[in-house]
């Protein structure tokens, strides 16, 4: 646990403890964090914010509870892997977080073209993981995501949809080319 605590504020310590201690619920998280001054944006090991950590641990309830108090800049922070909390939420199947992040404006034109260390965009991830992300892919495209973006392995979001046997999403991506 001490590896995560380097000049960080109490709300981040509390949230990190939520991640590490079994049995906490949202009410306990609220109770322990209400009296603390939320200075958001502090990064942990590998550049993760508290939202990155909560998504990694699939603690959707905690993340949703913390989300309204986070600044937009925090929602857009990119870790050392080139991932935002949205990318992590996509890979972990956290649909409510993904949609909440999009609703809060966590993606602008700059971040829609941001790639992780493999050259993948959020649209690649949305096409790769689970059928329900067809809605997320549509929203990312409406926001200006590049349907023809190529990852390091030269795969496009369409390739990802086809590899995941998502024919409806593949048809939609073709129509957006």
C-alpha positions as CSV (number, residue, x, y, z in Angstrom):
1,X,0.0,0.0,0.0
2,X,2.8,2.5,0.7
3,X,3.9,2.4,-2.9
4,X,0.7,4.3,-3.8
5,X,1.1,7.1,-1.2
6,X,3.6,9.7,-2.3
7,X,2.5,13.2,-1.5
8,X,-1.2,12.5,-2.0
9,X,-4.2,14.0,-0.3
10,X,-6.6,12.3,2.1
11,X,-9.4,11.7,-0.4
12,X,-7.1,9.8,-2.6
13,X,-5.8,7.7,0.4
14,X,-9.4,7.0,1.3
15,X,-10.3,5.9,-2.3
16,X,-7.2,3.8,-2.5
17,X,-8.1,2.1,0.7
18,X,-11.6,1.4,-0.8
19,X,-9.9,-0.4,-3.6
20,X,-7.7,-2.4,-1.2
21,X,-10.1,-3.2,1.6
22,X,-12.9,-5.7,1.0
23,X,-16.3,-5.0,2.4
24,X,-16.5,-1.3,1.9
25,X,-19.7,0.0,0.4
26,X,-20.5,3.4,-1.1
27,X,-22.0,4.6,2.1
28,X,-18.8,4.0,4.0
29,X,-16.8,5.7,1.2
30,X,-19.1,8.7,1.4
31,X,-18.9,8.9,5.2
32,X,-15.1,8.7,5.2
33,X,-14.6,11.2,2.4
34,X,-17.2,13.8,3.1
35,X,-15.0,15.7,5.6
36,X,-12.0,15.7,3.3
37,X,-11.0,18.3,0.8
38,X,-11.1,16.6,-2.6
39,X,-7.9,17.8,-4.5
40,X,-8.3,15.7,-7.6
41,X,-5.9,14.9,-10.3
42,X,-3.1,13.4,-8.2
43,X,-1.5,10.5,-9.9
44,X,-0.3,7.2,-8.5
45,X,2.0,4.5,-9.7
46,X,1.9,4.2,-13.5
47,X,0.2,7.6,-13.7
48,X,-3.2,6.3,-12.6
49,X,-5.7,8.6,-10.9
50,X,-8.1,7.4,-8.3
51,X,-10.7,6.9,-11.1
52,X,-8.2,4.7,-13.1
53,X,-7.7,2.6,-9.9
54,X,-11.4,2.2,-9.2
55,X,-12.1,1.2,-12.8
56,X,-9.2,-1.3,-12.8
57,X,-10.6,-3.0,-9.7
58,X,-14.1,-2.9,-11.2
59,X,-15.5,-0.9,-8.3
60,X,-18.1,0.8,-10.4
61,X,-20.3,1.9,-7.5
62,X,-17.4,3.7,-5.9
63,X,-16.4,5.3,-9.2
64,X,-19.9,6.5,-9.9
65,X,-20.1,7.9,-6.4
66,X,-16.8,9.9,-6.9
67,X,-17.5,10.9,-10.5
68,X,-19.7,14.0,-9.8
69,X,-17.0,15.6,-7.7
70,X,-14.1,15.1,-10.2
71,X,-12.9,17.9,-12.4
72,X,-13.1,17.5,-16.1
73,X,-9.3,17.6,-16.4
74,X,-9.1,14.6,-14.0
75,X,-11.5,12.7,-16.2
76,X,-9.3,13.3,-19.2
77,X,-6.0,12.3,-17.5
78,X,-3.9,9.8,-19.4
79,X,-1.7,7.3,-17.5
80,X,1.7,6.0,-18.5
81,X,0.0,3.3,-20.6
82,X,-1.7,6.0,-22.7
83,X,-5.1,5.1,-21.2
84,X,-7.8,7.3,-19.7
85,X,-10.3,6.0,-17.2
86,X,-12.8,5.5,-20.1
87,X,-10.4,3.1,-21.8
88,X,-10.0,1.1,-18.6
89,X,-13.8,1.1,-18.0
90,X,-14.3,-0.1,-21.6
91,X,-12.0,-3.1,-21.0
92,X,-13.5,-4.0,-17.7
93,X,-17.1,-3.9,-18.9
94,X,-18.2,-0.9,-16.7
95,X,-21.0,0.4,-18.9
96,X,-22.4,2.9,-16.5
97,X,-19.0,4.5,-16.0
98,X,-18.3,4.6,-19.8
99,X,-21.6,6.3,-20.4
100,X,-21.3,8.7,-17.5
101,X,-17.8,9.7,-18.7
102,X,-19.1,10.4,-22.1
103,X,-22.1,12.4,-20.6
104,X,-19.6,14.5,-18.6
105,X,-17.6,15.4,-21.7
106,X,-14.6,13.3,-20.8
107,X,-13.7,13.3,-24.5
108,X,-12.9,16.2,-26.7
109,X,-11.4,16.2,-30.2
110,X,-7.8,15.9,-28.8
111,X,-8.5,12.9,-26.7
112,X,-10.5,11.2,-29.3
113,X,-7.3,10.8,-31.3
114,X,-5.2,9.9,-28.3
115,X,-3.7,6.4,-28.5
116,X,-2.4,4.0,-25.9
117,X,1.0,2.3,-26.2
118,X,-0.4,0.0,-28.8
119,X,-1.7,2.8,-31.0
120,X,-5.3,2.0,-30.2
121,X,-7.9,4.7,-29.7
122,X,-11.0,4.6,-27.5
123,X,-13.0,3.6,-30.6
124,X,-10.8,0.5,-31.0
125,X,-11.6,-0.4,-27.4
126,X,-15.3,0.2,-27.9
127,X,-15.3,-2.1,-30.9
128,X,-13.3,-4.8,-29.2
129,X,-15.2,-5.3,-26.0
130,X,-18.7,-6.6,-25.8
131,X,-21.9,-6.0,-27.8
132,X,-23.2,-3.3,-25.5
133,X,-20.4,-1.0,-26.6
134,X,-22.1,-0.5,-30.0
135,X,-23.8,2.4,-28.4
136,X,-20.5,3.7,-27.1
137,X,-18.9,3.4,-30.5
138,X,-21.8,5.3,-32.1
139,X,-21.4,8.1,-29.5
140,X,-17.6,8.2,-30.0
141,X,-18.1,8.5,-33.8
142,X,-20.7,11.3,-33.2
143,X,-18.1,13.1,-31.2
144,X,-15.6,12.9,-34.0
145,X,-13.7,9.7,-33.5
146,X,-11.8,8.4,-36.6
147,X,-13.4,5.3,-38.0
148,X,-10.2,4.7,-40.0
149,X,-7.7,5.1,-37.2
150,X,-4.9,2.5,-37.4
151,X,-3.2,1.0,-34.4
152,X,0.4,-0.1,-34.4
153,X,-0.6,-3.5,-35.8
154,X,-2.5,-1.6,-38.5
155,X,-5.9,-2.7,-37.2
156,X,-8.8,-0.3,-37.5
157,X,-11.9,-0.2,-35.3
158,X,-13.7,-2.1,-38.1
159,X,-11.1,-4.9,-37.8
160,X,-11.8,-5.0,-34.1
161,X,-15.5,-5.3,-34.6
162,X,-15.1,-8.0,-37.2
163,X,-12.7,-10.0,-35.0
164,X,-15.2,-9.8,-32.1
165,X,-18.1,-11.0,-34.4
166,X,-20.1,-7.8,-34.1
167,X,-21.8,-7.7,-37.5
168,X,-24.2,-4.9,-36.7
169,X,-21.4,-2.7,-35.4
170,X,-19.2,-3.6,-38.4
171,X,-22.1,-2.5,-40.7
172,X,-22.4,0.7,-38.9
173,X,-18.7,1.4,-39.0
174,X,-18.7,0.8,-42.8
175,X,-21.6,3.2,-43.2
176,X,-19.5,5.9,-41.3
177,X,-16.4,5.6,-43.5
